[in-house]
Amino acid sequence: MISTEVIAIISNINGNIFALNDFLNYVNAYPEIKYIINLGNFLGGSGYSVDIFDRITNDHRFVNILGPNEINVINKEVGTENIINELGKKRIDYLETILTIKEIDLFGKKFLLAHSANCQNSIFRSSRLKFFFADEFKETEYGQKHFVYDYILYGCNEVFETSTYIDPNGKNKCEVFISPGDLYMHTINTISFCLIKFNENNEDIIMKKVATETNLIIERLKEKRKYKELYDYCYYNIDGGKGTLLLKSKYDEATFNIYYKEFWNKTMEFLLPDSHFVEFRMVNKKELVDEIKNKMKSFSEDFLNKNDIVITGEINEYIKTVLLYNFLDDRKNFKWTELGLLNQRKELIFSFLKHDGLYQFLKLDEDKMSYIKTQLYKSDRFNYEVYDE
C-alpha cells in the first residue's frame, strides 16, 4: 500500500476566523495532512486577532511566516492600534520571532516560503509568478537563487495558481511556484487553498475551493463599523434591486468638484430622514473637533491614535446643516476622513471613505435602490456594484 502524506498551504486569513474554522474543519477530516503552511497576512481588523494568533501558533501542524499585515503591527503603523491592544505584549513579542521568509525541507523537498508586499491587481501577476517573485526579491539572496528550491510558496493577494518552470540548462531540474489564493475569499463565498500530496514517487498539486459563509464576517465588521475592512471583504455581487450598493468614484475625491458637491447634497437629503446617529472620523485638530462636539448634546469619542479621533452622537439640526452644506474646509477638501450614518437601531446605513472615494449604501429597499441608481445613470464619474446582504 502506497503511503500518502499531505501538506496544506494557505495565505491571507486577514482576520477572518470563520474562514479559518471552515478550512480547519476540512483539514481535520484528513489525518494524512501533516503540515499547514501559512504564508502570512493572518491578522486583520475584525476583532479576532487573538483567536487566530493562538490557533496558528499552538497547532503543531502550522509553519508560519509573516505578511505585510503582521509587519505593520510589529512596526506599530497607523491603523494597527486595536490589533496591538488585542494581542498584548506577550503575543507581540512572539510575533517578532516569526520570520518573513523561510526555507524548510519536507518529505525530501526544499521549500521557500514568502509573501508579496505588493498590492498590484492580480492580472499583472497571472502566470508570471516566477518573474514577479524574482523582481520583488532581486536584492535578496533568495531572489538570486535559481532552481535551488523544488517549491516556492508565495502568498499573493487574490492570486490562485501554480506555475512550473524548467531549468533551461537541461539539468532536469524544475521549480514550482504556488500562490494558494486567499483564505478569506469573499466574492464567491469560498475559501481557497492548496494541497500537495506526496506519494512514493510523485507529488500531486490540488488547488482547492471550499464553501464558506461570508455573512458571518460581514456582520462582525458591520457591528464594529469597520468601513474600509467591510469594503475589502465585500459581498457577493448580484447587481440586484435591493441590498447594499458600493460606489467608487473614478477620480480623486480629496477635492470635490461641482458635480461631487451636488451628488453629496442629494445623498444627504436622501439619507438624513432615516439617520439618527452619525460617526465622524477626522484628524484630531481642535477646530474640526470643536465644530462637532460643541454642538452635540451627547456624544462619545474614541482616540484611535494621537492623530485620529472618532466622534459618535445623535444627529440634530445643526449637524444636519453641517452634513448638507458645510462639509468642505477652506481648501475645498472634504473635512472628515470617514463618515458613517446609522439608523434609530444604530445600524449602519451609509459610510463614506474620503481617501478611497468610496460610498457605501446599506439596507436599501427597491425604491431606494432605484433612486440611487437613477442618480448614477446621469454620470460617468462613478463605478458601482450591488451586493446582497
FIBA-73382 format. One line per 10 residues: number of its first residue (from 1); their letters; for each residue x, y, z of C-alpha. Coordinates in steps of 0.5 Angstrom, whole numbers, always signed. Layout:
! FIBA-73382
NUM = A = X/Y/Z | ... $
//
This chain:
! FIBA-73382
1 = MISTEVIAII = +0/+0/+0 | +3/+7/-2 | +3/+12/+4 | +1/+19/+2 | +3/+25/+6 | +0/+32/+5 | +1/+39/+6 | -4/+44/+6 | -2/+52/+4 | -6/+58/+6 $
11 = SNINGNIFAL = -5/+65/+6 | -9/+72/+7 | -13/+70/+13 | -14/+77/+14 | -17/+77/+21 | -23/+72/+18 | -24/+67/+24 | -30/+64/+21 | -26/+62/+14 | -20/+59/+18 $
21 = NDFLNYVNAY = -25/+55/+22 | -28/+52/+16 | -21/+51/+13 | -19/+47/+19 | -26/+43/+19 | -24/+41/+12 | -16/+39/+14 | -18/+36/+21 | -22/+31/+17 | -16/+28/+13 $
31 = PEIKYIINLG = -11/+26/+18 | -6/+25/+13 | -5/+33/+12 | +1/+33/+17 | +3/+41/+16 | +0/+47/+15 | +4/+52/+11 | +1/+59/+13 | +4/+65/+8 | +2/+71/+12 $
41 = NFLGGSGYSV = -3/+76/+13 | -7/+73/+18 | -8/+79/+23 | -14/+83/+21 | -19/+89/+24 | -24/+84/+25 | -23/+83/+33 | -21/+76/+32 | -13/+77/+32 | -12/+73/+39 $
51 = DIFDRITNDH = -16/+67/+37 | -13/+67/+30 | -6/+68/+33 | -7/+63/+39 | -10/+58/+34 | -4/+58/+29 | +2/+58/+34 | -1/+53/+38 | -3/+48/+33 | +4/+44/+32 $
61 = RFVNILGPNE = +2/+43/+24 | +3/+50/+23 | +9/+53/+20 | +8/+61/+20 | +11/+67/+16 | +9/+74/+17 | +6/+78/+12 | +5/+86/+11 | +0/+86/+16 | +4/+83/+21 $
71 = INVINKEVGT = +10/+87/+20 | +5/+93/+20 | +3/+91/+27 | +11/+90/+29 | +12/+97/+27 | +6/+100/+30 | +4/+103/+24 | -2/+108/+24 | -9/+103/+24 | -6/+98/+28 $
81 = ENIINELGKK = -7/+100/+35 | -13/+96/+36 | -10/+90/+34 | -4/+91/+38 | -8/+92/+44 | -12/+86/+43 | -5/+82/+42 | -2/+85/+48 | +6/+85/+50 | +7/+77/+50 $
91 = RIDYLETILT = +4/+76/+43 | +7/+81/+40 | +14/+79/+43 | +13/+72/+40 | +10/+75/+33 | +17/+79/+33 | +20/+72/+33 | +17/+69/+27 | +21/+70/+20 | +18/+74/+14 $
101 = IKEIDLFGKK = +22/+69/+9 | +24/+62/+11 | +27/+56/+8 | +24/+49/+10 | +25/+42/+8 | +19/+37/+8 | +19/+30/+5 | +26/+31/+2 | +24/+37/-2 | +26/+44/-1 $
111 = FLLAHSANCQ = +21/+50/+0 | +22/+57/+0 | +16/+61/+4 | +15/+68/+2 | +9/+73/+2 | +9/+79/-3 | +9/+86/+0 | +6/+89/-7 | -1/+90/-8 | -2/+91/-15 $
121 = NSIFRSSRLK = -8/+88/-18 | -7/+80/-19 | -8/+81/-27 | -1/+83/-27 | +2/+77/-24 | -2/+72/-27 | +2/+66/-30 | +8/+70/-28 | +9/+69/-21 | +17/+67/-22 $
131 = FFFADEFKET = +18/+74/-25 | +14/+77/-20 | +18/+74/-15 | +25/+75/-18 | +23/+82/-19 | +21/+83/-12 | +26/+80/-8 | +32/+81/-13 | +36/+85/-8 | +36/+79/-3 $
141 = EYGQKHFVYD = +40/+72/-3 | +33/+69/-5 | +31/+72/-11 | +38/+71/-14 | +38/+63/-13 | +35/+59/-19 | +33/+52/-19 | +35/+51/-12 | +28/+50/-9 | +23/+45/-11 $
151 = YILYGCNEVF = +17/+49/-9 | +17/+57/-8 | +11/+58/-4 | +9/+65/-5 | +3/+69/-2 | +0/+74/-7 | -7/+78/-5 | -12/+75/-10 | -7/+70/-14 | -10/+63/-14 $
161 = ETSTYIDPNG = -5/+59/-19 | +1/+54/-20 | +7/+55/-25 | +12/+50/-26 | +19/+53/-29 | +24/+48/-32 | +32/+49/-32 | +34/+52/-39 | +41/+49/-38 | +38/+42/-39 $
171 = KNKCEVFISP = +39/+39/-32 | +33/+36/-31 | +31/+41/-25 | +25/+45/-24 | +22/+49/-19 | +14/+50/-18 | +11/+57/-16 | +5/+56/-12 | +0/+62/-9 | -6/+59/-6 $
181 = GDLYMHTINT = -11/+65/-6 | -14/+68/+0 | -17/+64/+6 | -21/+70/+7 | -24/+70/+0 | -30/+74/+0 | -33/+75/-7 | -36/+68/-9 | -37/+65/-2 | -31/+61/-2 $
191 = ISFCLIKFNE = -24/+60/+1 | -18/+58/-3 | -12/+54/-1 | -7/+49/-4 | -6/+41/-2 | +1/+38/-4 | +0/+30/-4 | +7/+26/-3 | +6/+19/-6 | +12/+14/-6 $
201 = NNEDIIMKKV = +15/+17/-13 | +11/+23/-15 | +7/+29/-12 | +0/+32/-14 | -2/+39/-13 | -9/+40/-12 | -12/+47/-12 | -18/+47/-7 | -24/+52/-6 | -29/+50/-1 $
211 = ATETNLIIER = -35/+54/+1 | -35/+59/+7 | -41/+63/+10 | -38/+70/+8 | -44/+74/+12 | -41/+72/+19 | -35/+76/+18 | -39/+82/+14 | -44/+82/+21 | -38/+82/+25 $
221 = LKEKRKYKEL = -35/+88/+21 | -41/+92/+21 | -42/+91/+28 | -35/+94/+29 | -36/+100/+24 | -30/+98/+20 | -32/+101/+14 | -25/+100/+10 | -25/+93/+12 | -32/+92/+10 $
231 = YDYCYYNIDG = -31/+94/+3 | -25/+90/+3 | -29/+84/+5 | -34/+86/+0 | -41/+82/-1 | -43/+77/-7 | -44/+82/-13 | -51/+81/-15 | -53/+88/-18 | -60/+87/-16 $
241 = GKGTLLLKSK = -66/+91/-14 | -64/+92/-6 | -59/+91/-1 | -52/+94/-1 | -49/+99/-6 | -42/+100/-6 | -40/+106/-10 | -33/+108/-12 | -31/+115/-15 | -27/+115/-22 $
251 = YDEATFNIYY = -23/+121/-20 | -19/+124/-14 | -25/+126/-9 | -20/+129/-4 | -22/+136/-7 | -30/+136/-9 | -31/+139/-16 | -38/+142/-17 | -41/+135/-19 | -39/+131/-13 $
261 = KEFWNKTMEF = -42/+137/-9 | -48/+136/-12 | -48/+129/-11 | -46/+130/-4 | -52/+134/-3 | -57/+130/-6 | -54/+124/-2 | -55/+127/+5 | -62/+130/+3 | -64/+123/+1 $
271 = LLPDSHFVEF = -61/+119/+8 | -62/+124/+13 | -69/+123/+14 | -67/+116/+16 | -61/+117/+20 | -61/+118/+28 | -54/+118/+29 | -47/+120/+26 | -40/+118/+27 | -34/+122/+24 $
281 = RMVNKKELVD = -27/+120/+24 | -23/+126/+23 | -16/+129/+24 | -15/+131/+31 | -15/+138/+30 | -18/+143/+35 | -22/+147/+30 | -25/+141/+27 | -27/+137/+33 | -30/+143/+37 $
291 = EIKNKMKSFS = -34/+144/+31 | -38/+138/+32 | -37/+137/+40 | -39/+144/+42 | -46/+143/+38 | -48/+136/+40 | -52/+135/+47 | -49/+128/+48 | -43/+124/+44 | -37/+119/+45 $
301 = EDFLNKNDIV = -30/+120/+43 | -25/+115/+41 | -18/+117/+40 | -15/+112/+35 | -8/+115/+36 | -5/+121/+37 | -7/+124/+30 | -14/+121/+29 | -21/+121/+33 | -28/+118/+32 $
311 = ITGEINEYIK = -34/+122/+35 | -40/+119/+35 | -47/+122/+37 | -54/+124/+36 | -56/+128/+29 | -59/+135/+31 | -61/+141/+26 | -54/+144/+27 | -51/+137/+25 | -56/+136/+19 $
321 = TVLLYNFLDD = -54/+143/+17 | -46/+141/+17 | -47/+135/+13 | -51/+138/+8 | -48/+145/+7 | -41/+145/+11 | -37/+139/+9 | -32/+142/+6 | -26/+146/+9 | -23/+153/+7 $
331 = RKNFKWTELG = -19/+149/+1 | -25/+146/-1 | -23/+139/+1 | -28/+134/+5 | -27/+135/+12 | -27/+128/+15 | -23/+122/+13 | -29/+118/+14 | -37/+119/+16 | -42/+114/+18 $
341 = LLNQRKELIF = -49/+115/+19 | -54/+110/+23 | -61/+109/+24 | -65/+109/+30 | -63/+102/+32 | -56/+104/+31 | -55/+100/+25 | -50/+103/+19 | -54/+105/+13 | -48/+109/+10 $
351 = SFLKHDGLYQ = -41/+111/+10 | -36/+115/+6 | -29/+114/+6 | -25/+120/+3 | -18/+118/+1 | -22/+112/-2 | -27/+116/-6 | -32/+110/-3 | -39/+111/-2 | -43/+105/+2 $
361 = FLKLDEDKMS = -51/+105/+2 | -53/+99/+6 | -60/+96/+7 | -63/+99/+1 | -70/+97/-1 | -72/+97/-8 | -75/+104/-8 | -69/+107/-5 | -64/+103/-9 | -68/+105/-16 $
371 = YIKTQLYKSD = -67/+113/-13 | -59/+112/-12 | -58/+108/-19 | -62/+114/-22 | -57/+119/-20 | -52/+115/-22 | -54/+114/-29 | -53/+121/-30 | -46/+121/-29 | -40/+117/-32 $
381 = RFNYEVYDE = -36/+119/-25 | -37/+113/-21 | -37/+106/-22 | -42/+102/-17 | -44/+95/-15 | -50/+92/-12 | -49/+86/-6 | -54/+82/-3 | -54/+83/+5 $
//
